[in-house]
Amino acid sequence: MARRGSVLGVLLWGMVAWGEPAGADPCASGVARLATGPLAVTFREGQSGVARRACSATELSVGAEGWAVIDTAHLYGQVRGAARVSGSYALGDATELFGSLEVYRYQTVIASVSGVVGGVGHLSLGGTHRFLTREGLTLGATGRLILPSIMGVYRHAWPVELDAGLTAEQSLGANWRLHAQAGVMASTTISEGPRESWLGLAVTAGAGWQPLPWLAVVADLHASAATYAPIDIIAAGLGLRFGGERLSAELGAFYPVAGRRAPIAFSLNASLRL
Amino acid sequence: MLASTGDFLLANDRVMAVVDALEHPHYFAPSGGALIDLVTVEGNRDSLTHIFQATGLLPRDAVRYTEHQFVEEGDIKALVLRGHLDGEPRHRVVTRYEIRPCEPGLRLRTEIYNGTPEPTMWTVSDGLFWGGRSNIPFTPGPGRGYTYPPLDLANVDGLIEETPYVIGTIHGVPGSAYVDVACNLEALQGFNGEKISAMGTPRHVVQPRDYEVFERFIGVVDGASVGPAADLALELRQQIHGEPWTTLSGKLVLAADDGRVDDEVRVTVFVSEGTTQMAEEARTPWTQITPGPDGRFSVRVPAGRPYVVEVRAFGRTVLARDVRVGSTPGDVGTLEVPPAAQLSVSVTLDGAPANAWVFLHPADEQTREAVTARMMEQGVLCAPMLGSQNGESPACNRLIARNGAFLLTVPPGHYDVYAAAGPFRTIAREPVRIQPATSRSVSLALSSLPLRPAGSLAADLHVHGAGSFDASISPSEQLEAILASDLDIAIISDHNVVQDYTALARTRGVQERLRLISGIETTGLILFDYVPGVSFPKVIGHWSFWSLPYVPDAPYRGAPWDQLIEPGTLFTRMYEAGMSEHGLIQLNHPWSVLEVGRDLAFSSAIGLDATRPLTSDYDGTAASLFNRKPEGSRFRNSDYHVQEVMSGTDNARYQAYRAFWFYLLNQGVIRGGTASSDSHGLARNMVGSPRSIVFTRTTVTDFDEEVFNADIRAGHVLGTNGPIIEASLIDGEGKTFRPSVNPFTPGSDARLRLRVTAAPWVPVEEIRIVVDGSVRRVLSAELHHPADPFGKDGLLRYEGELRVSELLPAAGKDAWIVIEAGHPLVPNADLDCNGIPDTGDNNGDGVIDWRDVDRNLDEVIDEKDLDTDGNGKISSADEPARCKTAVGPLQDPRPGTDRNEPRYHFAAVQQIAAASLIRMASGYPTAFTNPFLLDLDGVAGFRGPQQ
């Protein structure tokens, strides 16, 4: 745990050290806006552990996401697809409320016998509050609650999850940004059966580069740990963002580099800034 | 009955159930905790094989229990087992077996929890391991009943159906009927097969930390009919789901005094939802009942529906009547069953009554058409169908006439009645025309023939009885068959369990003329990853061991658990379990296909390539497993003593087994060859055909098993289903050598002396001299043929000598010689290029190629087999690359269809299954000697020609 904390410290220190001149707010309008924040790609239930941007905005998003696990050696496969609606509301420059609903999830598991499941997925609600902005860096606290709203996918147990952490963004000149989030995740279930709860860590760090006014490239590294295994997943992600100030789209994908049966995940989101 | 000391017994005033101890796993289960015995207190007739829990098809999907707990709540007693799926400890499982007073079975509840972060796919099921040739499952459903699609493990998803209940019943032997009804589900879901069914919850994707629950009632009633079990199932469904039932009754009367109305073969009643106007496959069979002695029957059926009451006699529908049942009981009235006939058969041997095989074959096409049927839709076609092919006499179209007499009820017709009693006796035939409501008597006289080689014992080294999961024939009936087949020795080789027939032989008074040795056939059922480079797990096939101590109260009756280990370890365990150091290890049917995804043979499981040299040590390749010595084992996997070269009465895979044996001989791996029936009943491989003639100095009356086994190990064995080959090699110095696994160096002017004899009904059309795996000489014109197949003359078919030097391919090199006699071998090709023939000219176009392969295993070569890319068209794109094709089946000689041909008679008394002598699997006359190993290279010891 201490080691993970050190890594986070170094990361945040690095962002401060390499930051913009004093006084610049990386969330200010027009500063490499498309390169803002980590990729919104989901690895687990209800966007738990998905890093959240620090900068607040009022926007509405629709998107599709998918992930796949292919383990031919053990005759196991899993493919999941979902349609998602998300929204956020900026309460001033420093605070944002956000929510996200998996409108429909389709999931198939391929084993010695195979099957599919579909239904309304998780609803998550959360908020971010920036409490520090200086020298091109902004640092905020973020939290998200995943409600037991899923229907038709779980049969006897419903997970309730909470994640909380620190999120940071650092602008590096006109085209580059760094971002990072580190936090904890907590999960339990509402069930008449065994109620297993867990605490885990999630860390995401990455960079965004906006070479053109309408195009940005984002690269992320995500790791989560201690929920089911010492290392649940380490995945590298790459995304493209297109658009302008109001309308934008993000196409992102993560490929696992460590973790048992870690998924390949992708998402495609279109956002309208209000 | 598999119960042993340490198992769990659950009993009330009506039933007794045994759950195996956690350290006594059986069959597919990786641990104990499965239901292995279930009987009524009154009937006490256990015919259950095994009911275990699983969530899918793979070994990792089976439940491994690790803890048990007894719970007592007033009158309710329960055994609670905790464990996990075998492949994932975080998939936790709890099963509760609960028994309550007055209930005819057990309540079961299984909970499975997904403790992993991954969703998983489960159908929480009872794995109902019927075994095959044992219980037959019955499920209500359109076109179902006893009918279900063939089990295809590659397409199980397509086989899963919904059913209100499943019932397993055994026919042809006394037994029980078992019923499985879901309690927390509207219906069970799963698939049915002759060997195994899986019934449980619908397939669900189970998310992390979610769980599944399956509650059901498993009941037992006495008897073979579905009816009482279906009555129980409908009562349960009324109580659980509120589905009303009512009774439907009636009475059957026989039109003549020609049999018992309570005999399920003579007459039985099927009740199906629907009307006679509907196609049969559209009707839903709900139940089946055999009337009581007074002809009355009464069954429960769902209320308020139309039904067809169908009466079957000898497996064929003889009348059907529509009846609508409301909410009150219905009555179909009195139904008259058309008359049959009585046939009294008596057989004498040398003038005295004796045990004999008796076969009925239709003597004209009209009769064949009229009497061909299956028992309860399953198993083989029989003509006539006189009883379950898996049961006791009569079974299918044959019977054992105990002490020469049998009275049976038969459908009217024109038949040939054959009697036989092994290859050293004549056969007899009597054509009879049997009119309805008449009685006929047939007397058949057999004579002993002077064919038995001096100093030999006739042995069947591979015989099953009801102790095997895939056989129903009782030990006493199998003993009668052994006596009828004129055997001296039989190795009782039940699957995974030791059985002891000696007390039975004493009771029968035959202990001085017959030796019944307790052995085992270990049978790989739990797949595991031991073959490198193969993505799908395997088992190690089947192995026989004898003799083994029989321990009546021990699990597997004294044998060790035989799963998840390589052969070398298995051999070690057998010796540790008490097998004599002089015992024998036999590789059974050494090159085989899969059965329910399980390899039947080690050699083919590891993918040996008989075109390549055998590696002497394990080098990490699959093929080198053959010689590997598993860690902790005393033996290499190849350290067995003998292998079957002929196995099974149908002789269907002889060419493959022989090719594998020849390959090993060429590689210098010298193992004796044997012949065994692998009999599982009267109609599934006839005990004693083929057999091993063991040349030995021990005798039945003064039997010395050590000497007997030593002679088998030494290859002093002739394998045969009829022809007798007496072969010796005589050199110029007057020394005589006989076939053996011990090499020798003959003197100059060595000659091969051959004498081939056979009963007149055994056609011997050629003698083949095989040298180093190639046929060097065929004798056919020189052979004599008897004039009368039913006579006693013409036994000697050939006697002569051949110069050995003219047979050998090269002077000064070691060589081996095997003699074969019988029917010419039909051409078969090796399409997958592994050196073992696998496919015949099955489409009859004169060429053996990929077009001859029965890819969908429906026993027909048609366009469906040729559309390999599945695009609905047959084109050059369908042709597989050379050596990359699926293979099989091998082609065998077809028996004659002329009732006066010698081949017809041979087939008539060897037939194991099928309605037609054209389609039947009947074997073909074959005998083989063990090798003469000629050490000619001047270096001590034998070196295989390809070594």
Chai-1 contact restraints between the chains, C-beta under 6 A:
chainA,res_idxA,chainB,res_idxB,connection_type,confidence,min_distance_angstrom,max_distance_angstrom,comment,restraint_id
A,Q107,B,V205,contact,1.0,0.0,6.0,A-B,restraint_1
A,V109,B,P119,contact,1.0,0.0,6.0,A-B,restraint_2
A,V109,B,M121,contact,1.0,0.0,6.0,A-B,restraint_3
A,V109,B,V205,contact,1.0,0.0,6.0,A-B,restraint_4
A,A111,B,G56,contact,1.0,0.0,6.0,A-B,restraint_5
A,A111,B,M121,contact,1.0,0.0,6.0,A-B,restraint_6
A,S112,B,G56,contact,1.0,0.0,6.0,A-B,restraint_7
A,S112,B,L57,contact,1.0,0.0,6.0,A-B,restraint_8
A,S112,B,L58,contact,1.0,0.0,6.0,A-B,restraint_9
A,V113,B,G56,contact,1.0,0.0,6.0,A-B,restraint_10
A,V113,B,T123,contact,1.0,0.0,6.0,A-B,restraint_11
A,V113,B,V156,contact,1.0,0.0,6.0,A-B,restraint_12
A,V113,B,D157,contact,1.0,0.0,6.0,A-B,restraint_13
A,V113,B,R203,contact,1.0,0.0,6.0,A-B,restraint_14
A,S114,B,D157,contact,1.0,0.0,6.0,A-B,restraint_15
A,G115,B,M121,contact,1.0,0.0,6.0,A-B,restraint_16
A,G115,B,R203,contact,1.0,0.0,6.0,A-B,restraint_17
A,G115,B,V205,contact,1.0,0.0,6.0,A-B,restraint_18
A,V117,B,V205,contact,1.0,0.0,6.0,A-B,restraint_19
A,Y154,B,Q207,contact,1.0,0.0,6.0,A-B,restraint_20
A,Y154,B,D210,contact,1.0,0.0,6.0,A-B,restraint_21
A,R155,B,D210,contact,1.0,0.0,6.0,A-B,restraint_22
A,H156,B,D210,contact,1.0,0.0,6.0,A-B,restraint_23
A,H156,B,Y211,contact,1.0,0.0,6.0,A-B,restraint_24
A,A157,B,R209,contact,1.0,0.0,6.0,A-B,restraint_25
A,A157,B,D210,contact,1.0,0.0,6.0,A-B,restraint_26
A,T189,B,R209,contact,1.0,0.0,6.0,A-B,restraint_27
A,G193,B,Y113,contact,1.0,0.0,6.0,A-B,restraint_28
A,G193,B,Y211,contact,1.0,0.0,6.0,A-B,restraint_29
A,P194,B,Y113,contact,1.0,0.0,6.0,A-B,restraint_30
A,E196,B,R209,contact,1.0,0.0,6.0,A-B,restraint_31
A,Y228,B,P117,contact,1.0,0.0,6.0,A-B,restraint_32
A,R261,B,E118,contact,1.0,0.0,6.0,A-B,restraint_33
